Amino acid sequence: MSFFSTVVRFLALPFALASYRNDLRRTLLALSADGALMLLVLVGAMLVTVLPNLPAFDVVTDYRPKIPLRIYTADGALLGEFGEEHRDFTPIKEIPPVLKDALLAIEDSRFYEHGGVDYRGVARALAADLTGGFRQGASTITMQVARTFFLSQEKTVKRKLAEVVLAYRIESALSKDQILELYMNQIYLGQRTHGFASAARTYFNKPLAELTLAEAAMLAGIPQNPAKHNPAVNPVRAKARQELVLKRMLHLGKITQVQHDEAVGQPLKIGRSLQFDAHADHVAELVRQELYAQYKGEAYTQGFNVYTTLDKAEQNAAYDSVRRNVLAYDQRHGYRGPEAYVELPDNADEQEDAIDQILARHPGSDNLIAAVVTEVSAKRVRAEPASGDTLEIKGDGLRFAARSLQPNAKLDLRIRVGSVIRASQDAKGRWSIVQMPEVDAAFVALNAEDGSYRAMVGGFDFSRNQFNHVTSAWRQPGSSIKPFVYSAALEKGFSPATLMNDAPLSLPGGEGGQAWEPRNDDGFDGPISLRQALARSKNVIAVRLLQAISPQYARDYLQRFGFDAAKHPANLTMVLGSGSVTPLQMVGAYAVFANGGFRVTPRLIQKITDARGNVLWEAPAPPPRQEEQRAIDPRNAFIIDSMLREVVRSGTGAQASQRLGRNDLAGKTGTTSDAVDGWFAGYSGNVVAVSWMGYDQPKSLGGREFGATLALPIWIDYMRQFLSGKPANERKPPPGVSYVDGDWLYDEFKGDDGVKAVDVEESPLKSIFDAIRKVFTD
């Protein structure tokens, strides 16, 4: 062995973590007095090359951690986080003692005693290395800070020497608490998580202050090797490391034997990713896009906090409602068979690898867990998920897929060993076979007074489909467009009491030159009032009404509500919803009826703050309404509101008043031709909401499906949350309307003015009934 090699090996020893163990004894034997002298010369030479090349020091003295963009509801619930590093900066005084004790016990027990380099610790590490005892690291917290901020992870003498020099510089510039604060906020802890506050949220979904001793010890064990000791990826190794931390804490007198034993035995529920307080991925993405447009890359590092107008409880209610009702639709239309199939090897390890590989292509979707079937019969299915225990499905949990469990089922439908299925667990822990739905849905709710969003769900699963159906899906509105044509008709002298003939209608201009004959879903009723026609969504009456006021007039009138005239045909099919709208357009349009006739501008962001809480921007208070903002006459809004309440009281939306037990609801269902789209738009109080369901590649949702079966249940479940504990909301009639012969109309259309009937022959019997009714009402 050369002399130079011997010197180099010796230099490396004080700074190694025992990685040079095999050569240790030979190195010490080879060392001589001349070697010691040469060592000093070599160290001096290295210092000459190291010192001039030390990096700028302000990165620690002026610490500016990369803090991600965070998005919250108005009431402070976390919706989303964007940035390369998950990090919450936490002052040292806010870090609980149990976590500091755990970390220092395993990483640097003499941190508050040494000056940056713990030579006693180095000697202890060397002794342990020589004797094969309890292995300990020689790097101090300060040295790790130097390495984390300034240096690479390579194991060279020059890098180690620079680490020592930087450690002394850090110790001279910062207090011990400042150094520890830097370390505990900067250190990488796996799962894209930096700092212990973020790690506590990622792995345990709780703030630092709520960590137990067992949890704190597990987090403290991660820094040495975040890949190896990551509890989400390697729970067995993480548990062993945790017990080592607890043993060290006991040895140092930081905990008692009883505390040690309790912590070792405490079961821990480990998360794999950052958990959010509310489900609003599509909302978070909208905000991210807006912040990036304004701040570019700094949006992800400067710690911006964006507070939206959403309400946590309402947002979660909307999300749960969309998921629940999409799955209910999916259940009604039968099981389509397993998602995939994998041939399982006989070897256990190879089988585990095969399962991991196939499930990586079928990620979970909230409570829809993907798993590979390992045992199957008509009475029981066992399946392996990507993480967690084996799933056992039996009894009612098999009912949905019962036909696929039969031996004679078609191969593509049959559940067999190797099939990839979905399972969902109920509140009692029972598993059921389900499936990922192909249909999608959307929901949006606004404050009808100021346009602020209350809730938004852009689709069933953001990870599967990032497309925001609320803002970007142009779909046919079906009958949900009818109230706007009725609104236009009021300005032409019609009223809710106007009679029209619900009878077969044949019009020229159909496909291939054939006559167009619109139909009702419930047949024909002869003469009927416009109020009842809207409540029962009579198509023929709507076409006759549009014919009476002209398609061009109605098309121009739609623009008052924010609709794009170019998206609606100037013909009679327009009133049946042959145009195109987005759910966002629709909710803004119905807000006009809800608030008495004013257009509102949807707004999502309420406030933006920096990492220190300073307000960078805040939405101004909505100005007092001006008449120039008015879209329609307040009398018009009042009368259409009364008609929309009838829809929910006795018409196609009656399920809402029955299930919610309220009479202050208003809205309209919508179903397009062949049930390609299902809608419900409605409101109560100051909140207006729209729900939609359909396939991204338009196709029929089923011959027995309507807006009332598809979209209305979503709306009801959300409204149940919003209306809980709120008093009934009634609207007072504005000046200029009168209640005549059992219905409302404009004052100028009383008497013989206005349109009393269209295409209805006056019969003597009807005249007698009208005269009798007038006597009693007067």
C-alpha positions as a printed Julia matrix, in Angstrom:
778×3 Matrix{Float64}:
    0.0     0.0     0.0
    1.48    3.41   -0.99
    2.09    6.12    1.55
   -0.22    8.52   -0.29
   -3.01    5.95   -0.27
   -2.56    5.48    3.46
   -2.85    9.22    4.1
   -5.97    9.53    2.0
   -7.64    6.66    3.82
   -6.8     8.2     7.17
   -8.22   11.56    6.17
  -11.5     9.94    5.26
  -11.95    8.17    8.58
  -13.17   10.94   10.9
  -15.96   11.83    8.52
  -17.21    8.45    7.35
  -20.34    6.7     8.57
  -18.48    3.37    8.75
  -18.41    2.86    4.99
  -14.62    2.25    5.12
  -14.81   -0.49    7.73
  -12.92   -3.2     5.84
   -9.72   -1.11    5.58
   -9.78    0.46    9.05
   -7.38   -1.81   10.94
   -4.81   -1.94    8.09
   -4.88    1.86    7.78
   -4.06    2.41   11.47
   -1.22   -0.12   11.37
    0.3     1.52    8.3
    0.27    5.02    9.81
    3.67    6.42   11.02
    4.97    9.62   12.55
    6.09   10.78    9.12
    2.61   10.02    7.88
    1.09   12.3    10.51
    3.32   15.14    9.37
    2.39   14.54    5.75
   -1.26   14.47    6.82
   -0.99   18.01    8.16
    0.7    19.18    5.0
   -1.95   17.56    2.85
   -4.8    19.02    4.91
   -3.25   22.46    4.57
   -2.92   22.04    0.82
   -6.51   20.98    0.53
   -7.71   23.92    2.58
   -5.93   26.22    0.15
   -8.01   24.76   -2.67
  -11.25   24.4    -0.71
  -11.57   27.82    0.93
  -11.6    29.98   -2.21
  -14.27   27.78   -3.76
  -16.77   27.78   -0.89
  -20.27   28.78   -2.05
  -22.07   32.0    -1.11
  -23.26   31.84    2.46
  -26.47   33.89    2.3
  -28.5    30.83    1.37
  -28.61   29.9     5.07
  -28.33   33.33    6.66
  -31.17   34.57    4.44
  -33.09   31.31    4.17
  -35.87   31.34    1.62
  -37.32   27.86    1.36
  -39.22   26.74   -1.71
  -42.78   26.7    -0.47
  -45.49   25.41   -2.8
  -48.61   27.14   -4.02
  -51.51   26.24   -1.76
  -55.2    26.65   -2.48
  -57.89   26.87    0.2
  -61.64   27.2     0.6
  -63.01   30.42    2.06
  -63.14   28.7     5.45
  -59.5    27.55    5.32
  -59.71   23.94    4.1
  -56.79   22.87    1.9
  -57.9    22.05   -1.66
  -54.64   21.61   -3.51
  -50.89   22.1    -3.52
  -48.53   22.66   -6.43
  -44.73   22.67   -6.35
  -41.75   20.39   -6.73
  -41.36   20.26   -2.96
  -44.1    19.79   -0.4
  -43.03   22.0     2.48
  -44.55   23.95    5.37
  -42.06   26.31    6.97
  -42.4    25.95   10.75
  -40.5    28.13   13.27
  -38.43   26.15   15.76
  -40.58   27.34   18.67
  -43.61   25.65   17.06
  -41.91   22.27   16.62
  -42.98   19.95   19.45
  -40.24   18.81   21.88
  -41.03   15.13   21.28
  -40.02   15.47   17.63
  -36.85   17.43   18.42
  -35.88   14.87   21.05
  -36.47   11.98   18.63
  -34.49   13.61   15.84
  -31.51   14.62   17.97
  -31.43   11.23   19.69
  -30.84    9.41   16.42
  -29.01   12.07   14.39
  -26.96   14.22   16.78
  -27.44   13.77   20.52
  -24.68   16.31   21.38
  -25.99   18.95   18.98
  -26.28   21.65   21.65
  -22.79   20.85   23.01
  -20.42   20.61   20.04
  -19.23   23.43   17.8
  -20.34   21.99   14.48
  -18.08   18.91   14.3
  -18.52   16.38   17.09
  -15.1    14.74   17.5
  -16.39   12.72   20.42
  -19.1    11.41   18.11
  -16.49   10.64   15.47
  -14.46    8.63   17.98
  -17.58    6.82   19.15
  -18.52    5.98   15.57
  -15.01    4.7    14.88
  -14.99    2.57   18.01
  -18.37    1.12   17.17
  -17.18    0.46   13.65
  -14.09   -1.35   14.88
  -15.93   -3.48   17.4
  -19.08   -4.1    15.35
  -21.26   -2.48   18.01
  -24.17    0.03   17.71
  -23.44    1.85   14.44
  -23.68    5.61   14.62
  -23.17    8.42   12.14
  -20.35   10.92   12.52
  -22.05   13.79   10.65
  -23.65   16.39   12.9
  -26.86   18.26   12.19
  -24.74   21.27   11.25
  -22.67   19.22    8.82
  -25.86   17.84    7.29
  -27.14   21.4     6.86
  -23.89   22.27    5.08
  -24.24   19.24    2.84
  -27.94   19.81    2.14
  -27.57   23.45    1.18
  -24.15   23.58   -0.45
  -22.64   20.22   -1.36
  -23.19   17.02   -3.27
  -23.58   13.57   -1.71
  -20.35   12.19   -3.18
  -17.9    10.59   -0.73
  -14.6    12.35   -1.33
  -12.03   13.79    1.06
  -12.31   17.23   -0.5
  -16.07   17.31   -0.11
  -15.83   16.18    3.52
  -13.25   18.86    4.28
  -15.5    21.5     2.73
  -18.35   20.16    4.85
  -16.31   20.63    8.03
  -15.28   24.17    7.12
  -18.86   25.11    6.23
  -20.13   23.59    9.48
  -17.86   25.88   11.47
  -18.97   28.88    9.43
  -22.63   28.02    9.98
  -22.07   27.64   13.72
  -20.41   31.06   13.87
  -23.22   32.78   11.94
  -26.35   31.14   13.37
  -27.65   30.04   16.75
  -28.22   26.38   17.48
  -31.98   26.84   17.25
  -31.63   28.58   13.9
  -29.52   25.71   12.57
  -32.0    23.12   13.79
  -34.85   25.16   12.3
  -33.1    25.16    8.92
  -32.55   21.41    9.07
  -36.07   20.5    10.12
  -37.63   22.6     7.38
  -35.24   21.74    4.53
  -34.47   18.04    4.91
  -35.98   15.64    2.34
  -38.3    13.03    3.85
  -39.62   11.06    0.88
  -42.83   11.32   -1.19
  -41.76   14.74   -2.57
  -41.94   15.97    1.02
  -39.46   18.4     2.54
  -39.48   19.34    6.2
  -41.17   17.64    9.11
  -44.37   19.69    9.09
  -45.15   18.58    5.56
  -44.1    15.0     6.38
  -46.57   14.93    9.27
  -49.36   15.88    6.87
  -48.21   13.47    4.18
  -47.73   10.35    6.32
  -50.17   10.96    9.18
  -52.54   13.65    7.85
  -52.08   15.79   10.95
  -50.19   18.9    12.06
  -46.88   18.62   13.92
  -48.45   19.58   17.24
  -50.63   16.44   17.19
  -47.85   13.88   16.6
  -47.61   11.01   19.04
  -44.26    9.7    20.29
  -44.53    6.72   17.93
  -45.23    8.98   14.94
  -42.47   11.42   15.84
  -39.97    8.56   16.15
  -40.94    7.2    12.75
  -40.47   10.6    11.09
  -37.14   11.08   12.87
  -35.93    7.82   11.4
  -36.45    8.89    7.78
  -33.61   11.43    7.13
  -30.77    8.88    7.16
  -32.24    7.21    4.07
  -35.58    8.6     2.8
  -35.91    5.84    0.2
  -35.11    2.97    2.55
  -36.93    4.28    5.63
  -39.97    5.79    3.89
  -42.98    4.32    5.78
  -45.26    4.59    2.74
  -42.91    2.54    0.55
  -41.0     0.38    3.04
  -43.16    0.01    6.17
  -41.13   -2.89    7.6
  -37.81   -1.03    7.39
  -39.45    2.16    8.63
  -40.79    0.3    11.67
  -37.35   -1.13   12.45
  -35.82    2.33   12.18
  -38.55    3.78   14.41
  -37.77    1.23   17.12
  -34.09    2.15   16.87
  -35.0     5.8    17.45
  -37.14    4.86   20.46
  -34.32    2.7    21.86
  -31.91    5.62   21.52
  -34.39    8.0    23.23
  -34.73    5.54   26.1
  -30.95    5.24   26.37
  -30.6     9.03   26.6
  -33.35    9.33   29.21
  -35.73   11.25   26.97
  -38.53    8.72   27.5
  -39.4     6.08   30.09
  -39.58    2.35   29.55
  -43.37    2.53   29.69
  -43.44    5.26   27.01
  -41.01    3.24   24.92
  -43.1     0.09   25.1
  -46.35    1.91   24.36
  -44.84    3.64   21.32
  -43.38    0.4    19.97
  -46.79   -1.24   20.24
  -48.84    1.62   18.81
  -50.28    0.75   15.37
  -49.77    3.55   12.85
  -51.94    4.38    9.85
  -49.57    5.55    7.13
  -50.63    7.72    4.19
  -48.92    7.59    0.82
  -49.56   11.14   -0.31
  -50.62   14.54    0.87
  -54.23   14.53    2.0
  -56.53   17.46    1.28
  -59.42   18.71    3.39
  -61.85   18.96    0.48
  -62.14   17.29   -2.92
  -61.76   20.02   -5.54
  -59.07   19.0    -8.01
  -60.66   20.76  -10.97
  -60.96   23.96   -8.94
  -57.34   23.72   -7.81
  -56.25   23.32  -11.43
  -58.18   26.44  -12.47
  -56.45   28.43   -9.75
  -53.04   26.99  -10.64
  -53.46   28.08  -14.25
  -54.39   31.6   -13.2
  -51.48   31.94  -10.76
  -49.02   30.55  -13.28
  -50.23   33.02  -15.9
  -49.46   35.84  -13.47
  -46.3    34.63  -11.71
  -44.85   31.94  -14.01
  -42.47   29.53  -12.24
  -42.44   31.56   -9.02
  -46.02   30.49   -8.46
  -44.7    27.1    -7.3
  -41.89   28.27   -4.98
  -42.88   31.52   -3.28
  -45.47   30.14   -0.9
  -48.52   31.85   -2.34
  -51.76   31.02   -0.53
  -54.92   31.38   -2.58
  -58.28   31.54   -0.82
  -61.22   30.68   -3.03
  -64.87   31.47   -2.4
  -65.78   27.79   -1.97
  -67.33   26.42    1.19
  -65.7    23.23    2.5
  -68.89   21.46    3.59
  -70.72   22.35    0.39
  -67.78   21.36   -1.81
  -67.49   17.97   -0.17
  -71.25   17.5    -0.38
  -71.12   18.26   -4.11
  -68.2    15.88   -4.67
  -69.83   13.07   -2.7
  -73.11   13.62   -4.52
  -71.53   13.45   -7.97
  -69.64   10.28   -7.08
  -72.6     8.59   -5.41
  -75.09    9.32   -8.18
  -72.74    8.45  -11.03
  -72.12    5.1    -9.35
  -75.86    4.65   -8.82
  -76.43    5.17  -12.56
  -73.61    2.75  -13.3
  -75.14    0.11  -11.03
  -78.51    0.46  -12.8
  -76.92   -0.43  -16.13
  -75.08   -3.61  -15.2
  -71.6    -5.0   -14.79
  -69.34   -4.76  -17.84
  -66.74   -7.27  -16.66
  -63.18   -7.01  -15.27
  -60.95   -4.12  -16.32
  -58.02   -6.32  -17.33
  -56.45   -9.74  -16.9
  -52.96  -10.91  -15.93
  -51.57  -14.45  -15.95
  -50.37  -15.06  -12.4
  -47.11  -17.06  -11.99
  -46.92  -19.9    -9.46
  -43.9   -18.41   -7.69
  -45.07  -16.14   -4.87
  -42.5   -13.38   -5.46
  -43.11  -13.37   -9.2
  -46.85  -13.29   -8.57
  -46.46  -10.26   -6.32
  -44.44   -8.49   -9.0
  -47.04   -9.28  -11.65
  -49.82   -7.89   -9.43
  -47.84   -4.71   -8.72
  -47.18   -4.17  -12.42
  -50.78   -4.58  -13.57
  -52.22   -2.48  -10.73
  -49.8     0.34  -11.53
  -51.81    0.74  -14.73
  -55.11    0.78  -12.81
  -54.76    3.36  -10.03
  -57.38    3.69   -7.34
  -60.13    6.28   -7.57
  -60.98    7.44   -4.07
  -63.03    4.54   -2.65
  -62.86    2.44   -5.83
  -59.93    0.13   -5.15
  -58.33   -1.9    -7.93
  -57.32   -5.47   -7.01
  -56.26   -8.7    -8.71
  -58.39  -11.78   -8.07
  -56.47  -14.67   -6.48
  -59.42  -16.91   -5.48
  -62.9   -17.02   -6.94
  -66.15  -18.93   -6.55
  -69.84  -18.1    -6.78
  -69.86  -17.39   -3.02
  -66.52  -15.69   -2.37
  -63.85  -13.65   -4.12
  -60.41  -12.88   -2.69
  -58.29  -10.21   -4.33
  -54.97   -8.43   -3.74
  -54.92   -4.61   -3.84
  -51.81   -2.52   -4.5
  -51.46   -1.88   -0.76
  -53.18   -3.14    2.33
  -54.66   -6.47    3.28
  -56.28   -9.05    1.01
  -59.88   -8.17    0.15
  -62.57  -10.75    0.81
  -65.89  -10.19   -0.95
  -68.95  -12.29   -0.25
  -72.72  -12.2     0.2
  -74.42   -9.04   -1.07
  -71.04   -7.72   -2.13
  -71.08  -10.15   -5.07
  -74.59   -9.34   -6.27
  -73.65   -6.66   -8.82
  -71.27   -9.04  -10.61
  -73.13  -12.3    -9.93
  -73.49  -13.24  -13.59
  -69.74  -12.78  -14.13
  -69.05  -15.35  -11.41
  -70.85  -18.11  -13.29
  -68.57  -20.7   -15.01
  -70.46  -20.3   -18.28
  -70.08  -16.5   -18.42
  -68.45  -15.1   -21.55
  -64.68  -14.86  -21.19
  -64.53  -11.05  -21.4
  -67.21  -10.8   -18.68
  -66.03  -13.62  -16.43
  -64.24  -12.93  -13.15
  -61.4   -15.44  -12.8
  -58.02  -15.72  -11.12
  -55.92  -12.89  -12.56
  -58.87  -10.57  -13.27
  -58.49   -6.91  -12.31
  -61.65   -5.82  -10.51
  -62.8    -2.83   -8.48
  -64.03   -3.07   -4.92
  -65.56   -0.57   -2.53
  -65.86   -0.79    1.25
  -68.92    0.42    3.17
  -69.04    2.0     6.63
  -69.23   -1.43    8.26
  -66.08   -2.66    6.51
  -67.88   -4.89    4.0
  -66.47   -5.09    0.49
  -68.52   -5.05   -2.72
  -67.58   -5.49   -6.36
  -68.07   -2.24   -8.29
  -66.6    -0.81  -11.47
  -65.13    2.42  -12.8
  -68.0     4.23  -14.51
  -67.7     5.27  -18.14
  -70.23    8.07  -17.78
  -69.2    11.45  -16.41
  -70.93   14.26  -14.56
  -70.44   17.82  -13.39
  -71.84   20.17  -10.77
  -71.49   23.87  -10.02
  -73.11   26.16   -7.47
  -72.89   29.96   -7.31
  -74.05   32.63   -4.95
  -76.74   34.2    -7.13
  -76.21   37.61   -5.54
  -72.47   38.15   -6.12
  -71.41   35.31   -8.44
  -69.02   33.66   -5.97
  -68.58   29.92   -6.39
  -69.91   27.77   -3.56
  -68.93   24.4    -5.05
  -67.57   22.98   -8.3
  -66.99   19.41   -9.42
  -65.61   19.28  -12.95
  -65.92   15.53  -13.38
  -66.08   12.15  -11.69
  -62.32   11.64  -11.27
  -59.68   14.3   -12.0
  -56.84   11.78  -12.16
  -58.7     9.89  -14.9
  -59.94   12.93  -16.82
  -58.61   16.46  -16.19
  -61.23   17.96  -18.52
  -63.39   20.44  -16.6
  -66.95   19.8   -17.73
  -68.26   22.81  -15.79
  -66.25   25.4   -17.7
  -65.5    23.66  -20.99
  -68.11   21.04  -21.9
  -70.44   22.33  -24.64
  -73.53   20.18  -24.43
  -77.11   20.35  -25.62
  -79.28   21.73  -22.78
  -82.52   19.94  -23.63
  -85.58   21.28  -21.85
  -83.51   23.26  -19.35
  -83.44   26.03  -21.99
  -87.24   26.37  -22.02
  -87.6    28.89  -19.15
  -85.63   31.45  -21.15
  -88.03   31.17  -24.09
  -90.95   31.47  -21.65
  -89.25   34.54  -20.23
  -89.06   36.05  -23.71
  -92.75   35.29  -24.24
  -93.76   37.27  -21.14
  -92.43   40.38  -22.86
  -94.74   39.63  -25.78
  -97.91   39.61  -23.69
  -98.03   35.96  -22.62
  -98.59   34.94  -19.01
  -98.5    31.69  -17.02
 -102.27   31.46  -17.5
 -102.13   31.69  -21.29
 -103.78   28.6   -22.79
 -102.15   26.72  -25.65
 -103.22   23.58  -27.45
 -101.2    20.49  -26.52
 -102.04   18.58  -29.68
 -100.02   16.9   -32.44
  -98.06   19.37  -34.53
  -96.6    18.76  -37.97
  -94.08   21.24  -39.36
  -92.14   21.32  -42.61
  -88.35   21.18  -42.63
  -87.58   17.83  -41.05
  -84.72   15.57  -42.08
  -84.84   14.47  -45.74
  -87.64   16.95  -46.44
  -90.06   15.1   -44.18
  -92.35   16.91  -41.78
  -91.05   17.51  -38.25
  -93.46   16.32  -35.56
  -92.3    17.16  -32.03
  -93.5    14.79  -29.32
  -94.1    14.9   -25.57
  -92.83   12.24  -23.2
  -96.29   11.97  -21.59
  -98.66   12.26  -24.55
 -101.06   15.11  -25.39
 -103.49   16.94  -23.09
 -105.3    19.42  -25.29
 -105.64   23.0   -23.99
 -103.19   23.61  -21.13
 -101.8    26.69  -19.36
  -98.19   27.73  -19.87
  -97.61   27.2   -16.15
  -98.6    23.56  -16.41
  -96.84   23.16  -19.74
  -93.52   24.23  -18.24
  -94.05   22.17  -15.08
  -94.62   19.06  -17.16
  -92.04   20.04  -19.79
  -94.43   19.87  -22.72
  -92.36   19.94  -25.89
  -95.19   20.69  -28.29
  -96.35   23.69  -26.25
  -92.78   25.01  -26.14
  -92.51   24.75  -29.93
  -95.88   26.51  -30.41
  -94.76   29.25  -28.02
  -91.5    29.81  -29.86
  -93.38   29.81  -33.13
  -95.63   32.56  -31.75
  -92.81   34.89  -30.63
  -90.39   33.9   -33.47
  -87.11   32.01  -33.14
  -85.05   35.11  -33.99
  -86.56   37.14  -31.17
  -85.96   34.33  -28.67
  -82.41   33.76  -29.93
  -81.56   37.42  -29.43
  -83.24   37.36  -26.01
  -81.06   34.46  -24.83
  -78.03   36.76  -24.89
  -79.44   38.68  -21.92
  -78.64   35.63  -19.8
  -75.08   35.2   -21.06
  -75.74   32.58  -23.72
  -73.83   32.69  -27.0
  -76.37   33.29  -29.75
  -74.07   31.66  -32.3
  -74.39   28.39  -30.38
  -78.18   28.27  -30.8
  -80.04   27.66  -34.08
  -82.53   30.31  -35.13
  -85.24   27.7   -35.67
  -87.93   25.92  -33.68
  -85.62   23.15  -32.4
  -83.87   25.75  -30.25
  -86.58   25.59  -27.58
  -85.99   21.83  -27.2
  -82.33   22.45  -26.46
  -80.63   21.74  -29.78
  -78.06   24.48  -29.14
  -74.96   24.25  -26.94
  -74.22   25.56  -23.45
  -71.75   24.88  -20.68
  -72.85   24.16  -17.1
  -71.14   27.42  -16.1
  -73.24   29.36  -18.61
  -76.34   27.61  -17.4
  -75.77   28.38  -13.72
  -75.12   32.03  -14.5
  -78.3    32.19  -16.58
  -80.49   30.69  -13.84
  -78.92   33.12  -11.36
  -80.81   35.88  -13.21
  -84.13   34.3   -12.2
  -82.87   33.64   -8.68
  -81.7    37.19   -7.88
  -84.52   39.19   -9.42
  -83.17   39.86  -12.9
  -79.44   40.71  -12.7
  -76.47   39.18  -14.53
  -73.61   38.07  -12.27
  -69.98   37.43  -13.08
  -68.7    34.15  -11.6
  -65.68   34.71   -9.35
  -63.5    32.06   -7.75
  -60.54   33.75   -6.04
  -61.2    35.83   -2.95
  -57.68   36.54   -1.7
  -53.99   35.82   -2.37
  -51.35   36.05    0.35
  -47.61   35.45    0.42
  -45.8    32.89    2.58
  -45.86   35.27    5.57
  -49.57   35.94    5.3
  -49.31   39.39    3.74
  -52.24   40.1     1.43
  -51.08   40.5    -2.17
  -54.54   40.81   -3.7
  -58.09   40.72   -2.44
  -61.31   40.79   -4.42
  -63.14   44.07   -3.93
  -66.55   43.99   -2.35
  -69.29   43.68   -4.97
  -70.53   47.2    -5.81
  -74.19   48.1    -5.31
  -76.27   46.9    -8.22
  -77.03   49.36  -10.97
  -80.01   49.18  -13.26
  -77.69   48.95  -16.25
  -76.65   45.54  -14.93
  -80.21   44.32  -15.18
  -80.84   41.51  -17.67
  -84.62   41.25  -17.41
  -87.52   43.11  -15.83
  -87.95   42.25  -12.11
  -91.56   41.32  -12.89
  -90.35   38.85  -15.48
  -87.92   37.28  -13.01
  -90.66   37.02  -10.38
  -93.18   35.32  -12.68
  -90.65   32.85  -14.13
  -89.56   32.1   -10.56
  -93.14   31.25   -9.68
  -93.32   28.91  -12.68
  -90.01   27.22  -11.8
  -91.33   26.65   -8.29
  -94.29   24.89   -9.86
  -91.9    22.6   -11.75
  -90.43   21.46   -8.42
  -93.76   21.43   -6.6
  -95.83   19.39   -9.05
  -93.89   18.83  -12.26
  -90.83   16.98  -13.52
  -88.75   18.2   -10.57
  -91.24   17.21   -7.85
  -88.77   14.67   -6.45
  -86.79   17.62   -5.04
  -89.56   19.05   -2.88
  -90.59   15.55   -1.78
  -87.09   14.5    -0.69
  -86.05   17.83    0.8
  -89.42   18.59    2.4
  -89.39   22.23    1.28
  -91.54   24.44   -0.92
  -88.99   27.19   -1.58
  -87.21   25.36   -4.4
  -87.21   26.33   -8.07
  -85.7    24.68  -11.11
  -86.03   22.83  -14.37
  -85.06   19.41  -15.64
  -83.5    18.88  -19.05
  -83.19   15.77  -21.21
  -81.9    15.81  -24.76
  -82.97   13.58  -27.64
  -82.28    9.91  -26.92
  -81.28   10.92  -23.36
  -77.74   11.85  -24.41
  -77.56   14.56  -21.72
  -79.35   14.87  -18.39
  -79.66   18.25  -16.62
  -81.14   19.94  -13.62
  -80.78   23.67  -12.99
  -82.33   25.28   -9.97
  -81.98   27.38   -6.86
  -83.16   28.17   -3.38
  -82.31   31.16   -1.27
  -79.21   32.83   -2.68
  -77.61   29.7    -4.16
  -78.16   28.53   -7.73
  -76.79   25.17   -8.87
  -76.58   23.07  -12.01
  -75.91   19.36  -12.39
  -75.25   17.44  -15.58
  -74.56   13.85  -16.58
  -73.49   12.35  -19.9
  -70.77   10.56  -21.85
  -67.78   12.48  -23.17
  -68.36   10.76  -26.49
  -72.09   11.49  -26.69
  -74.37    8.47  -26.66
  -77.67    7.56  -25.1
  -77.8     7.22  -21.33
  -80.73    4.81  -21.66
  -84.33    4.86  -22.8
  -85.66    5.12  -19.24
  -83.3     7.86  -18.1
  -84.19   11.56  -17.82
  -82.82   14.7   -16.22
  -84.99   13.82  -13.23
  -83.24   10.43  -12.79
  -79.71   11.49  -13.78
  -78.99   15.05  -12.67
  -81.72   15.97  -10.21
  -80.52   13.51   -7.51
  -77.07   15.19   -7.6
  -78.69   18.59   -7.09
  -80.89   17.32   -4.25
  -77.99   15.81   -2.3
  -76.02   19.05   -2.53
  -79.01   21.2    -1.6
  -79.65   19.05    1.45
  -76.28   20.22    2.82
  -76.73   23.86    1.8
  -80.29   24.22    3.1
  -79.73   22.42    6.4
  -80.97   24.68    9.2
  -81.93   27.54    6.85
  -85.46   29.02    6.96
  -87.75   28.93    3.95
  -87.21   31.69    1.4
  -90.24   33.38   -0.13
  -90.23   36.1    -2.76
  -92.43   39.19   -2.59
  -94.06   40.35   -5.81
  -92.51   43.48   -7.3
  -94.61   46.48   -8.35
  -96.34   46.09  -11.67
  -97.7    42.54  -11.4
 -101.17   41.41  -10.43
 -102.68   38.1    -9.38
 -105.67   37.66  -11.66
 -107.85   34.58  -12.09
 -105.43   32.38  -10.17
 -102.13   33.5   -11.73
  -99.66   36.36  -12.16
  -99.39   38.7   -15.11
  -98.08   42.16  -15.96
 -100.48   44.96  -15.01
 -100.56   46.22  -18.59
 -101.87   42.87  -19.77
 -104.9    42.77  -17.48
 -108.33   42.81  -19.01
 -108.48   42.1   -22.7
 -104.84   42.97  -23.34
 -102.15   40.36  -23.55
 -102.3    36.87  -25.0
 -105.01   34.78  -23.37
 -104.96   31.76  -25.65
 -103.23   30.43  -28.78
 -104.64   27.74  -31.07
 -107.43   27.07  -28.58
 -111.07   27.22  -29.66
 -113.27   28.89  -27.07
 -116.1    26.51  -26.1
 -119.39   27.59  -24.51
 -118.73   25.23  -21.6
 -115.36   26.85  -20.91
 -117.0    30.31  -20.9
 -119.48   29.15  -18.26
 -116.69   27.71  -16.05
 -114.68   30.91  -16.42
 -117.66   33.02  -15.38
 -118.31   30.84  -12.31
 -114.63   30.96  -11.31
 -114.59   34.75  -11.66
 -117.58   35.08   -9.31
 -115.88   33.04   -6.6
 -112.48   34.7    -6.98
 -114.02   38.2    -6.86
